[in-house]
């Protein structure tokens, strides 16, 4: 399960949520803690850089938020971020500096590191996306199993019982997810990996890989 460890997935210098990660081994351990962390962090944000809009919503003054976007707290929208037309942020969301939340994109219980892009018709729920990760148009994280059982992370013959009913995907730094792909519950994608368009992913994908289909993962050179 080495690929799945926080230290092997993320550059913690690229998120305002760095303190939340401290003391944890696997990133999904943080999913139940995002709400309380935002409520605490929001109270400490510099009022010269952030303004509070509505209940438990902090938005950087340099961020761009479309008037048609909907944001439910608790949420933090970072510096120079863009929240575009008809974005739907349902709460428990940290949007990193320079990140893009695009038209008709929905977020729920997520951490987006700096410069993440979820720009077109994406659903990202109960997930963490690393620095400069990008989800192509229409790609989503599926966060609940069809049988409603608890999510298990599978890495080859290794299995990790998360104890979570809702768990989307842990996506490492600079991952590219192709258009129309589905990241099934419990997916973990190592940094600098590319996922082919129209993929259905449901396991741990190593760093520096090209995912073509299940059982066909090539190493990047």
MDAnalysis code that builds the backbone (N, CA, C; Angstrom):
import MDAnalysis as mda
import numpy as np

u = mda.Universe.empty(663, n_residues=221, atom_resindex=np.repeat(np.arange(221), 3), trajectory=True)
u.add_TopologyAttr("name", ["N", "CA", "C"] * 221)
u.add_TopologyAttr("resid", np.arange(1, 222))
u.add_TopologyAttr("resname", ["UNK", "UNK", "UNK", "UNK", "UNK", "UNK", "UNK", "UNK", "UNK", "UNK", "UNK", "UNK", "UNK", "UNK", "UNK", "UNK", "UNK", "UNK", "UNK", "UNK", "UNK", "UNK", "UNK", "UNK", "UNK", "UNK", "UNK", "UNK", "UNK", "UNK", "UNK", "UNK", "UNK", "UNK", "UNK", "UNK", "UNK", "UNK", "UNK", "UNK", "UNK", "UNK", "UNK", "UNK", "UNK", "UNK", "UNK", "UNK", "UNK", "UNK", "UNK", "UNK", "UNK", "UNK", "UNK", "UNK", "UNK", "UNK", "UNK", "UNK", "UNK", "UNK", "UNK", "UNK", "UNK", "UNK", "UNK", "UNK", "UNK", "UNK", "UNK", "UNK", "UNK", "UNK", "UNK", "UNK", "UNK", "UNK", "UNK", "UNK", "UNK", "UNK", "UNK", "UNK", "UNK", "UNK", "UNK", "UNK", "UNK", "UNK", "UNK", "UNK", "UNK", "UNK", "UNK", "UNK", "UNK", "UNK", "UNK", "UNK", "UNK", "UNK", "UNK", "UNK", "UNK", "UNK", "UNK", "UNK", "UNK", "UNK", "UNK", "UNK", "UNK", "UNK", "UNK", "UNK", "UNK", "UNK", "UNK", "UNK", "UNK", "UNK", "UNK", "UNK", "UNK", "UNK", "UNK", "UNK", "UNK", "UNK", "UNK", "UNK", "UNK", "UNK", "UNK", "UNK", "UNK", "UNK", "UNK", "UNK", "UNK", "UNK", "UNK", "UNK", "UNK", "UNK", "UNK", "UNK", "UNK", "UNK", "UNK", "UNK", "UNK", "UNK", "UNK", "UNK", "UNK", "UNK", "UNK", "UNK", "UNK", "UNK", "UNK", "UNK", "UNK", "UNK", "UNK", "UNK", "UNK", "UNK", "UNK", "UNK", "UNK", "UNK", "UNK", "UNK", "UNK", "UNK", "UNK", "UNK", "UNK", "UNK", "UNK", "UNK", "UNK", "UNK", "UNK", "UNK", "UNK", "UNK", "UNK", "UNK", "UNK", "UNK", "UNK", "UNK", "UNK", "UNK", "UNK", "UNK", "UNK", "UNK", "UNK", "UNK", "UNK", "UNK", "UNK", "UNK", "UNK", "UNK", "UNK", "UNK", "UNK", "UNK", "UNK", "UNK", "UNK", "UNK", "UNK", "UNK", "UNK"])
u.atoms.positions = np.array([
    [0.823, -1.221, 0.000],
    [0.000, 0.000, 0.000],
    [0.853, 1.265, 0.000],
    [2.105, 1.158, -0.416],
    [2.999, 2.316, -0.389],
    [2.485, 3.444, -1.277],
    [1.958, 3.085, -2.447],
    [1.441, 4.111, -3.360],
    [0.381, 4.965, -2.685],
    [-0.377, 4.370, -1.784],
    [-1.534, 5.040, -1.183],
    [-1.177, 5.998, -0.054],
    [0.051, 5.991, 0.386],
    [0.413, 6.831, 1.524],
    [0.472, 8.303, 1.119],
    [0.083, 9.149, 2.046],
    [0.057, 10.591, 1.789],
    [1.392, 11.084, 1.258],
    [2.484, 10.631, 1.864],
    [3.811, 11.118, 1.491],
    [4.170, 10.764, 0.055],
    [3.521, 9.743, -0.518],
    [3.819, 9.325, -1.885],
    [2.820, 9.847, -2.912],
    [1.799, 10.545, -2.440],
    [0.773, 11.060, -3.338],
    [0.822, 12.580, -3.522],
    [1.148, 13.292, -2.425],
    [0.906, 14.729, -2.426],
    [2.098, 15.545, -1.944],
    [2.248, 16.722, -2.557],
    [3.149, 17.752, -2.055],
    [2.331, 18.648, -1.128],
    [2.508, 18.475, 0.156],
    [1.667, 19.180, 1.129],
    [1.948, 20.672, 1.204],
    [3.015, 21.112, 0.547],
    [3.269, 22.559, 0.491],
    [2.291, 23.251, -0.456],
    [1.509, 22.461, -1.186],
    [0.598, 23.025, -2.188],
    [-0.865, 22.958, -1.755],
    [-1.097, 23.049, -0.440],
    [-2.472, 23.124, 0.044],
    [-2.536, 23.856, 1.370],
    [-3.572, 24.639, 1.529],
    [-3.831, 25.330, 2.789],
    [-4.226, 24.325, 3.873],
    [-4.551, 23.107, 3.452],
    [-4.989, 22.076, 4.395],
    [-3.843, 21.236, 4.937],
    [-2.615, 21.652, 4.736],
    [-1.461, 20.864, 5.186],
    [-1.580, 20.392, 6.634],
    [-1.993, 21.232, 7.591],
    [-2.074, 20.761, 8.984],
    [-3.025, 19.582, 9.173],
    [-4.031, 19.475, 8.318],
    [-4.991, 18.382, 8.444],
    [-4.337, 17.027, 8.164],
    [-3.333, 17.009, 7.307],
    [-2.688, 15.766, 6.902],
    [-1.706, 15.243, 7.954],
    [-1.252, 16.125, 8.805],
    [-0.209, 15.740, 9.757],
    [-0.716, 14.677, 10.725],
    [0.081, 13.624, 10.893],
    [-0.277, 12.548, 11.804],
    [-1.076, 11.425, 11.167],
    [-1.439, 11.581, 9.883],
    [-2.180, 10.530, 9.183],
    [-1.263, 9.822, 8.187],
    [-1.605, 8.594, 7.857],
    [-0.816, 7.800, 6.903],
    [-1.483, 7.772, 5.542],
    [-2.787, 7.517, 5.524],
    [-3.520, 7.405, 4.270],
    [-4.495, 8.580, 4.136],
    [-4.651, 9.125, 2.946],
    [-5.452, 10.354, 2.800],
    [-6.931, 10.184, 3.099],
    [-7.493, 8.987, 2.868],
    [-8.919, 8.812, 3.141],
    [-9.252, 8.941, 4.620],
    [-8.234, 8.861, 5.484],
    [-8.466, 9.069, 6.911],
    [-8.966, 10.486, 7.194],
    [-8.731, 11.400, 6.258],
    [-9.087, 12.798, 6.472],
    [-10.525, 13.122, 6.093],
    [-11.164, 12.268, 5.320],
    [-12.489, 12.599, 4.798],
    [-13.498, 12.962, 5.887],
    [-13.545, 12.249, 7.018],
    [-14.514, 12.635, 8.057],
    [-14.122, 13.912, 8.816],
    [-12.924, 14.427, 8.566],
    [-12.413, 15.555, 9.345],
    [-12.465, 16.881, 8.596],
    [-12.853, 16.860, 7.317],
    [-12.790, 18.076, 6.503],
    [-13.703, 19.162, 7.050],
    [-14.904, 18.790, 7.454],
    [-15.869, 19.769, 7.959],
    [-15.307, 20.569, 9.127],
    [-14.880, 19.892, 10.163],
    [-14.404, 20.586, 11.363],
    [-13.127, 21.376, 11.081],
    [-12.287, 20.854, 10.186],
    [-11.057, 21.572, 9.851],
    [-11.363, 22.915, 9.189],
    [-12.306, 22.930, 8.255],
    [-12.664, 24.185, 7.585],
    [-13.218, 25.189, 8.590],
    [-14.066, 24.728, 9.484],
    [-14.659, 25.642, 10.466],
    [-13.593, 26.271, 11.354],
    [-12.563, 25.503, 11.689],
    [-11.477, 26.043, 12.510],
    [-10.573, 26.966, 11.709],
    [-10.189, 26.512, 10.511],
    [-9.262, 27.294, 9.695],
    [-9.872, 28.608, 9.236],
    [-11.149, 28.566, 8.901],
    [-11.800, 29.770, 8.403],
    [-11.707, 30.933, 9.371],
    [-11.783, 30.646, 10.657],
    [-11.736, 31.701, 11.667],
    [-10.364, 32.369, 11.738],
    [-9.338, 31.713, 11.209],
    [-7.968, 32.228, 11.305],
    [-7.483, 32.927, 10.039],
    [-8.266, 32.896, 8.975],
    [-7.814, 33.447, 7.701],
    [-7.691, 34.974, 7.780],
    [-6.703, 35.492, 7.094],
    [-6.410, 36.924, 7.082],
    [-7.573, 37.687, 6.439],
    [-8.162, 38.597, 7.177],
    [-9.308, 39.339, 6.666],
    [-8.934, 40.293, 5.540],
    [-7.649, 40.571, 5.382],
    [-7.229, 41.400, 4.250],
    [-7.194, 40.598, 2.951],
    [-7.133, 39.281, 3.074],
    [-7.070, 38.427, 1.887],
    [-8.356, 37.647, 1.647],
    [-9.113, 37.371, 2.714],
    [-10.343, 36.591, 2.598],
    [-11.509, 37.381, 3.180],
    [-12.674, 37.152, 2.602],
    [-13.888, 37.708, 3.188],
    [-14.895, 36.597, 3.414],
    [-15.655, 36.744, 4.482],
    [-16.668, 35.745, 4.812],
    [-17.970, 36.123, 4.120],
    [-18.496, 35.191, 3.347],
    [-19.748, 35.416, 2.628],
    [-20.735, 34.325, 3.043],
    [-21.755, 34.706, 3.702],
    [-22.720, 33.714, 4.156],
    [-22.163, 32.918, 5.327],
    [-22.847, 31.850, 5.668],
    [-22.493, 31.064, 6.839],
    [-21.354, 30.097, 6.535],
    [-20.231, 30.307, 7.208],
    [-19.081, 29.408, 7.125],
    [-18.533, 29.276, 5.707],
    [-18.535, 30.371, 4.966],
    [-17.960, 30.396, 3.624],
    [-16.917, 31.515, 3.575],
    [-15.681, 31.130, 3.273],
    [-14.605, 32.104, 3.176],
    [-14.067, 32.095, 1.753],
    [-14.051, 33.265, 1.132],
    [-13.633, 33.374, -0.264],
    [-12.528, 34.416, -0.377],
    [-11.426, 34.023, -1.009],
    [-10.324, 34.962, -1.211],
    [-10.801, 36.133, -2.072],
    [-10.348, 37.314, -1.729],
    [-10.762, 38.495, -2.476],
    [-10.253, 38.477, -3.907],
    [-9.192, 37.709, -4.149],
    [-8.651, 37.608, -5.506],
    [-9.318, 36.499, -6.320],
    [-10.193, 35.731, -5.705],
    [-10.882, 34.656, -6.418],
    [-11.991, 35.225, -7.292],
    [-12.339, 34.475, -8.326],
    [-13.421, 34.859, -9.226],
    [-14.559, 33.858, -9.072],
    [-15.710, 34.337, -8.636],
    [-16.870, 33.463, -8.422],
    [-18.033, 33.989, -9.258],
    [-18.517, 33.161, -10.183],
    [-19.628, 33.569, -11.042],
    [-20.892, 33.778, -10.214],
    [-21.685, 34.762, -10.581],
    [-22.922, 35.016, -9.820],
    [-23.906, 33.860, -9.879],
    [-23.758, 32.983, -10.861],
    [-24.655, 31.831, -10.984],
    [-24.156, 30.611, -10.212],
    [-22.964, 30.688, -9.626],
    [-22.437, 29.570, -8.837],
    [-23.158, 29.508, -7.488],
    [-23.270, 28.284, -6.943],
    [-23.876, 28.098, -5.633],
    [-22.843, 27.478, -4.703],
    [-22.638, 28.115, -3.550],
    [-21.675, 27.611, -2.573],
    [-22.379, 27.471, -1.233],
    [-22.340, 26.255, -0.680],
    [-22.883, 25.993, 0.652],
    [-21.709, 25.714, 1.583],
    [-21.716, 26.329, 2.739],
    [-20.632, 26.130, 3.676],
    [-20.727, 24.812, 4.425],
    [-19.675, 24.441, 5.111],
    [-18.418, 25.189, 5.176],
    [-17.577, 24.994, 3.912],
    [-16.947, 26.086, 3.499],
    [-16.125, 26.044, 2.296],
    [-15.083, 27.155, 2.350],
    [-13.937, 26.878, 1.733],
    [-12.889, 27.878, 1.562],
    [-12.506, 27.896, 0.090],
    [-12.567, 29.060, -0.511],
    [-12.170, 29.248, -1.910],
    [-10.877, 30.053, -1.908],
    [-9.797, 29.462, -2.398],
    [-8.474, 30.052, -2.271],
    [-8.176, 31.199, -3.220],
    [-7.014, 31.767, -3.034],
    [-6.580, 32.923, -3.827],
    [-6.518, 32.586, -5.308],
    [-7.027, 33.508, -6.111],
    [-6.970, 33.407, -7.580],
    [-7.690, 32.177, -8.132],
    [-8.526, 31.556, -7.330],
    [-9.323, 30.433, -7.828],
    [-10.461, 30.960, -8.700],
    [-10.979, 30.063, -9.543],
    [-12.132, 30.403, -10.375],
    [-13.266, 29.417, -10.091],
    [-14.419, 29.943, -9.768],
    [-15.627, 29.132, -9.620],
    [-16.583, 29.636, -10.690],
    [-16.776, 28.833, -11.711],
    [-17.438, 29.304, -12.920],
    [-18.940, 29.073, -12.924],
    [-19.554, 29.412, -14.036],
    [-21.004, 29.420, -14.227],
    [-21.657, 28.116, -13.777],
    [-22.608, 28.233, -12.891],
    [-23.443, 27.113, -12.433],
    [-22.669, 26.020, -11.705],
    [-21.502, 26.339, -11.177],
    [-20.833, 25.379, -10.292],
    [-21.677, 25.187, -9.039],
    [-21.609, 23.977, -8.467],
    [-22.433, 23.626, -7.307],
    [-21.520, 23.040, -6.240],
    [-21.215, 23.847, -5.236],
    [-20.350, 23.407, -4.141],
    [-21.245, 23.142, -2.935],
    [-21.360, 21.858, -2.565],
    [-22.365, 21.435, -1.594],
    [-21.896, 21.508, -0.149],
    [-20.649, 21.880, 0.077],
    [-20.168, 21.982, 1.447],
    [-18.986, 21.077, 1.703],
    [-18.271, 21.399, 2.796],
    [-17.064, 20.655, 3.170],
    [-16.070, 20.633, 2.009],
    [-15.811, 21.795, 1.446],
    [-14.952, 21.881, 0.264],
    [-13.846, 22.912, 0.465],
    [-12.620, 22.500, 0.146],
    [-11.486, 23.416, 0.088],
    [-11.024, 23.475, -1.359],
    [-11.096, 24.645, -1.943],
    [-10.666, 24.862, -3.328],
    [-9.354, 25.636, -3.285],
    [-8.295, 25.026, -3.765],
    [-6.957, 25.586, -3.611],
    [-6.693, 26.820, -4.443],
    [-5.552, 27.422, -4.194],
    [-5.144, 28.624, -4.922],
    [-4.984, 28.317, -6.409],
    [-5.557, 29.181, -7.247],
    [-5.432, 29.024, -8.684],
    [-6.207, 27.848, -9.250],
    [-7.050, 27.216, -8.443],
    [-7.832, 26.073, -8.921],
    [-9.014, 26.559, -9.762],
    [-9.543, 25.646, -10.593],
    [-10.685, 25.957, -11.441],
    [-11.808, 24.957, -11.165],
    [-12.969, 25.492, -10.786],
    [-14.180, 24.683, -10.636],
    [-15.119, 25.152, -11.741],
    [-15.334, 24.297, -12.733],
    [-15.959, 24.753, -13.967],
    [-17.464, 24.694, -13.994],
    [-17.982, 24.979, -15.188],
    [-19.424, 25.047, -15.386],
    [-20.082, 23.709, -15.081],
    [-21.118, 23.777, -14.269],
    [-21.922, 22.611, -13.893],
    [-21.125, 21.532, -13.162],
    [-19.996, 21.894, -12.571],
    [-19.220, 20.958, -11.758],
    [-19.757, 20.965, -10.331],
    [-19.827, 19.777, -9.728],
    [-20.347, 19.622, -8.366],
    [-19.255, 19.093, -7.447],
    [-19.101, 19.713, -6.301],
    [-18.128, 19.292, -5.297],
    [-18.839, 19.005, -3.986],
    [-18.338, 17.975, -3.261],
    [-18.885, 17.667, -1.937],
    [-17.835, 16.929, -1.114],
    [-17.468, 17.492, 0.022],
    [-16.503, 16.884, 0.943],
    [-15.190, 16.558, 0.218],
    [-14.524, 17.612, -0.215],
    [-13.318, 17.445, -1.023],
    [-12.220, 18.415, -0.591],
    [-11.003, 18.026, -0.925],
    [-9.868, 18.944, -0.874],
    [-9.269, 18.989, -2.270],
    [-9.264, 20.173, -2.862],
    [-8.574, 20.398, -4.125],
    [-7.293, 21.171, -3.819],
    [-6.163, 20.576, -4.103],
    [-4.893, 21.264, -3.903],
    [-4.787, 22.448, -4.871],
    [-3.734, 23.221, -4.739],
    [-3.533, 24.374, -5.610],
    [-3.476, 23.949, -7.077],
    [-4.077, 24.777, -7.914],
    [-4.045, 24.631, -9.375],
    [-4.689, 23.352, -9.899],
    [-5.558, 22.750, -9.112],
    [-6.384, 21.651, -9.614],
    [-7.385, 22.213, -10.620],
    [-7.701, 21.411, -11.636],
    [-8.717, 21.816, -12.601],
    [-9.796, 20.740, -12.714],
    [-10.999, 21.126, -12.371],
    [-12.191, 20.300, -12.617],
    [-13.150, 21.199, -13.403],
    [-12.869, 21.391, -14.692],
    [-13.424, 22.536, -15.404],
    [-14.721, 22.328, -16.173],
    [-15.152, 21.064, -16.398],
    [-16.324, 20.866, -17.255],
    [-17.146, 19.656, -16.824],
    [-18.303, 19.906, -16.227],
    [-19.274, 18.833, -15.974],
    [-18.689, 17.681, -15.150],
    [-17.962, 18.008, -14.113],
    [-17.363, 16.977, -13.266],
    [-18.150, 16.834, -11.961],
    [-18.153, 15.615, -11.415],
    [-18.617, 15.411, -10.047],
    [-17.437, 14.891, -9.239],
    [-17.126, 15.593, -8.152],
    [-16.022, 15.200, -7.282],
    [-16.564, 15.163, -5.861],
    [-16.692, 13.958, -5.310],
    [-17.237, 13.804, -3.973],
    [-16.385, 12.902, -3.111],
    [-16.192, 13.287, -1.863],
    [-15.436, 12.496, -0.885],
    [-14.087, 12.080, -1.462],
    [-13.368, 13.075, -1.960],
    [-12.130, 12.836, -2.694],
    [-11.098, 13.912, -2.377],
    [-9.827, 13.596, -2.694],
    [-8.743, 14.555, -2.550],
    [-7.946, 14.564, -3.845],
    [-7.798, 15.740, -4.436],
    [-7.087, 15.894, -5.704],
    [-5.815, 16.694, -5.474],
    [-4.677, 16.117, -5.879],
    [-3.379, 16.725, -5.634],
    [-3.044, 17.865, -6.581],
    [-1.927, 18.494, -6.298],
    [-1.441, 19.677, -7.021],
    [-1.472, 19.468, -8.539],
    [-2.125, 20.384, -9.236],
    [-2.213, 20.406, -10.694],
    [-2.918, 19.188, -11.290],
    [-3.646, 18.437, -10.475],
    [-4.445, 17.357, -11.039],
    [-5.520, 17.951, -11.947],
    [-5.854, 17.209, -12.999],
    [-6.825, 17.706, -13.980],
    [-7.789, 16.595, -14.349],
    [-9.077, 16.902, -14.285],
    [-10.106, 15.950, -14.696],
    [-10.729, 16.436, -15.994],
    [-10.664, 15.584, -17.024],
    [-11.237, 15.945, -18.309],
    [-12.744, 16.081, -18.241],
    [-13.309, 16.662, -19.292],
    [-14.747, 16.932, -19.329],
    [-15.557, 15.664, -19.079],
    [-16.517, 15.759, -18.171],
    [-17.427, 14.662, -17.909],
    [-16.877, 13.548, -17.046],
    [-15.629, 13.652, -16.604],
    [-15.083, 12.611, -15.717],
    [-15.570, 12.846, -14.289],
    [-15.775, 11.756, -13.563],
    [-16.355, 11.878, -12.217],
    [-15.688, 10.917, -11.242],
    [-15.864, 11.226, -9.968],
    [-15.542, 10.272, -8.912],
    [-16.859, 9.704, -8.403],
    [-16.989, 8.398, -8.462],
    [-18.154, 7.724, -7.904],
    [-17.831, 7.389, -6.455],
    [-18.645, 7.846, -5.527],
    [-18.249, 7.782, -4.124],
    [-19.045, 6.814, -3.249],
    [-19.999, 6.083, -3.832],
    [-20.756, 5.090, -3.070],
    [-20.881, 3.830, -3.916],
    [-20.585, 2.676, -3.328],
    [-20.713, 1.411, -4.045],
    [-22.183, 1.095, -4.332],
    [-22.430, 0.392, -5.407],
    [-23.812, 0.077, -5.774],
    [-24.491, -0.810, -4.736],
    [-23.701, -1.637, -4.023],
    [-24.282, -2.481, -2.984],
    [-24.306, -1.804, -1.620],
    [-23.834, -0.560, -1.576],
    [-23.837, 0.281, -0.370],
    [-22.946, -0.262, 0.753],
    [-22.045, -1.183, 0.436],
    [-21.133, -1.710, 1.443],
    [-19.959, -0.762, 1.654],
    [-19.190, -0.981, 2.718],
    [-18.048, -0.123, 3.012],
    [-16.968, -0.311, 1.955],
    [-16.262, 0.776, 1.675],
    [-15.276, 0.790, 0.595],
    [-13.977, 0.115, 1.041],
    [-13.445, -0.719, 0.182],
    [-12.159, -1.381, 0.398],
    [-11.196, -0.943, -0.694],
    [-10.004, -0.496, -0.318],
    [-8.970, -0.141, -1.292],
    [-8.202, -1.411, -1.647],
    [-8.082, -1.678, -2.940],
    [-7.426, -2.900, -3.402],
    [-6.189, -2.544, -4.219],
    [-5.050, -3.076, -3.766],
    [-3.776, -2.869, -4.450],
    [-3.158, -4.241, -4.702],
    [-3.461, -4.809, -5.866],
    [-3.025, -6.174, -6.129],
    [-3.695, -7.131, -5.160],
    [-2.891, -7.879, -4.433],
    [-3.423, -8.829, -3.451],
    [-3.682, -8.182, -2.096],
    [-3.291, -6.922, -1.950],
    [-3.485, -6.240, -0.672],
    [-4.848, -5.561, -0.629],
    [-5.464, -5.614, 0.535],
    [-6.775, -4.998, 0.737],
    [-6.741, -4.159, 2.015],
    [-7.338, -2.967, 1.942],
    [-7.394, -2.092, 3.113],
    [-8.847, -1.714, 3.337],
    [-9.377, -2.118, 4.470],
    [-10.763, -1.797, 4.818],
    [-10.809, -0.395, 5.422],
    [-11.429, 0.524, 4.702],
    [-11.420, 1.934, 5.118],
    [-12.459, 2.234, 6.193],
    [-13.503, 1.425, 6.292],
    [-14.576, 1.722, 7.229],
    [-15.492, 2.836, 6.759],
    [-15.317, 3.274, 5.511],
    [-16.089, 4.394, 4.974],
    [-17.124, 3.908, 3.963],
    [-18.330, 4.421, 4.070],
    [-19.350, 4.135, 3.068],
    [-19.189, 5.057, 1.868],
    [-18.723, 6.271, 2.133],
    [-18.540, 7.243, 1.046],
    [-17.050, 7.554, 0.892],
    [-16.527, 7.220, -0.278],
    [-15.100, 7.402, -0.566],
    [-14.984, 7.387, -2.090],
    [-14.609, 8.515, -2.649],
    [-14.472, 8.618, -4.095],
    [-13.106, 8.175, -4.578],
    [-12.196, 9.141, -4.751],
    [-10.861, 8.828, -5.275],
    [-9.820, 9.712, -4.615],
    [-8.639, 9.134, -4.424],
    [-7.466, 9.878, -3.986],
    [-6.563, 10.018, -5.215],
    [-6.434, 11.238, -5.698],
    [-5.726, 11.484, -6.956],
    [-4.457, 12.267, -6.655],
    [-3.313, 11.721, -7.043],
    [-2.027, 12.333, -6.733],
    [-1.730, 13.582, -7.552],
    [-0.588, 14.177, -7.268],
    [-0.171, 15.397, -7.960],
    [-0.023, 15.164, -9.461],
    [-0.477, 16.147, -10.235],
    [-0.275, 16.194, -11.692],
    [-0.802, 14.951, -12.409],
    [-1.902, 14.424, -11.916],
    [-2.598, 13.334, -12.606],
    [-3.517, 13.926, -13.667],
    [-3.580, 13.267, -14.815],
    [-4.485, 13.651, -15.893],
    [-5.545, 12.562, -16.057],
    [-6.795, 12.917, -15.825],
    [-7.899, 11.976, -15.980],
    [-8.622, 12.300, -17.284],
    [-8.692, 11.316, -18.184],
    [-9.288, 11.548, -19.493],
    [-10.779, 11.790, -19.446],
    [-11.283, 12.406, -20.504],
    [-12.694, 12.776, -20.585],
    [-13.592, 11.542, -20.448],
    [-14.686, 11.715, -19.734],
    [-15.690, 10.677, -19.622],
    [-15.315, 9.496, -18.752],
    [-14.246, 9.617, -17.979],
    [-13.807, 8.496, -17.137],
    [-14.563, 8.471, -15.815],
    [-14.663, 7.266, -15.251],
    [-15.280, 7.074, -13.945],
    [-14.232, 6.492, -13.010],
    [-13.991, 7.196, -11.917],
    [-13.115, 6.684, -10.871],
    [-14.018, 6.100, -9.794],
    [-14.062, 4.785, -9.721],
    [-14.990, 4.095, -8.823],
    [-14.562, 4.211, -7.364],
    [-15.457, 3.928, -6.416],
    [-15.135, 4.083, -4.998],
    [-13.875, 3.326, -4.600],
    [-12.991, 4.037, -3.906],
    [-11.751, 3.427, -3.436],
    [-10.595, 3.492, -4.414],
    [-10.739, 4.246, -5.498],
    [-9.650, 4.391, -6.472],
    [-8.557, 5.285, -5.906],
    [-7.307, 4.892, -6.130],
    [-6.149, 5.710, -5.775],
    [-5.247, 5.774, -7.005],
    [-4.888, 6.991, -7.413],
    [-4.063, 7.172, -8.603],
    [-2.774, 7.888, -8.204],
    [-1.637, 7.234, -8.437],
    [-0.346, 7.812, -8.085],
    [-0.011, 9.031, -8.921],
    [0.912, 9.862, -8.446],
    [1.259, 11.112, -9.132],
    [1.769, 10.888, -10.554],
    [1.555, 11.910, -11.387],
    [2.099, 11.962, -12.753],
    [1.580, 10.819, -13.625],
    [0.395, 10.336, -13.331],
    [-0.204, 9.249, -14.107],
    [-1.289, 9.802, -15.022],
    [-1.453, 9.163, -16.176],
    [-2.493, 9.532, -17.126],
    [-3.523, 8.409, -17.206],
    [-4.793, 8.790, -17.167],
    [-5.900, 7.855, -17.319],
    [-6.521, 8.082, -18.698],
    [-6.581, 7.032, -19.502],
    [-7.181, 7.158, -20.836],
    [-8.640, 7.613, -20.729],
    [-9.122, 8.357, -21.747],
    [-10.538, 8.724, -21.779],
    [-11.442, 7.503, -21.744],
    [-12.631, 7.681, -21.181],
    [-13.669, 6.648, -21.111],
    [-13.243, 5.424, -20.306],
    [-12.341, 5.630, -19.363],
    [-11.893, 4.526, -18.510],
    [-12.834, 4.345, -17.324],
    [-12.879, 3.117, -16.816],
    [-13.544, 2.814, -15.557],
    [-12.476, 2.234, -14.634],
    [-12.096, 3.012, -13.629],
    [-10.956, 2.664, -12.782],
    [-11.466, 2.284, -11.394],
    [-10.916, 1.198, -10.816],
    [-11.429, 0.759, -9.510],
    [-10.341, 0.138, -8.648],
    [-9.116, 0.580, -8.763],
    [-8.036, 0.007, -7.965],
    [-6.956, 1.050, -7.747],
    [-5.810, 0.611, -7.254],
    [-4.661, 1.494, -7.064],
    [-3.828, 1.480, -8.335],
    [-3.567, 2.670, -8.882],
    [-2.780, 2.809, -10.106],
    [-1.437, 3.432, -9.728],
    [-0.319, 2.808, -10.102],
    [0.994, 3.312, -9.678],
    [1.304, 4.696, -10.239],
    [2.242, 5.363, -9.605],
    [2.731, 6.652, -10.096],
    [3.427, 6.474, -11.444],
    [3.468, 7.563, -12.200],
    [4.199, 7.595, -13.476],
    [3.747, 6.488, -14.422],
    [2.425, 6.319, -14.520],
    [1.861, 5.267, -15.361],
    [0.911, 5.842, -16.397],
    [0.558, 4.999, -17.366],
    [-0.503, 5.298, -18.318],
    [-1.534, 4.183, -18.191],
    [-2.724, 4.526, -17.706],
    [-3.796, 3.550, -17.545],
    [-4.597, 3.505, -18.834],
    [-4.565, 2.359, -19.511],
    [-5.293, 2.194, -20.766],
    [-6.623, 1.484, -20.538],
    [-6.587, 0.411, -19.773],
    [-7.782, -0.303, -19.354],
    [-7.363, -1.251, -18.243],
    [-8.350, -1.885, -17.604],
    [-8.014, -2.766, -16.490],
    [-7.080, -3.886, -16.964],
    [-5.958, -4.058, -16.278],
    [-4.982, -5.058, -16.656],
    [-3.980, -4.581, -17.682],
    [-4.151, -3.356, -18.156],
    [-3.200, -2.798, -19.129],
    [-2.755, -1.408, -18.660],
    [-1.692, -1.412, -17.882],
    [-1.131, -0.168, -17.334],
    [0.340, -0.125, -17.726],
    [0.703, 0.905, -18.487],
    [2.081, 1.028, -18.978],
    [2.859, 2.011, -18.130],
    [4.139, 1.782, -18.015],
    [5.006, 2.711, -17.296],
    [5.432, 3.841, -18.209],
    [5.406, 5.070, -17.682],
    [5.879, 6.221, -18.451],
    [7.397, 6.215, -18.559],
    [7.902, 6.662, -19.694],
    [9.356, 6.758, -19.869],
    [9.751, 8.210, -20.041],
])
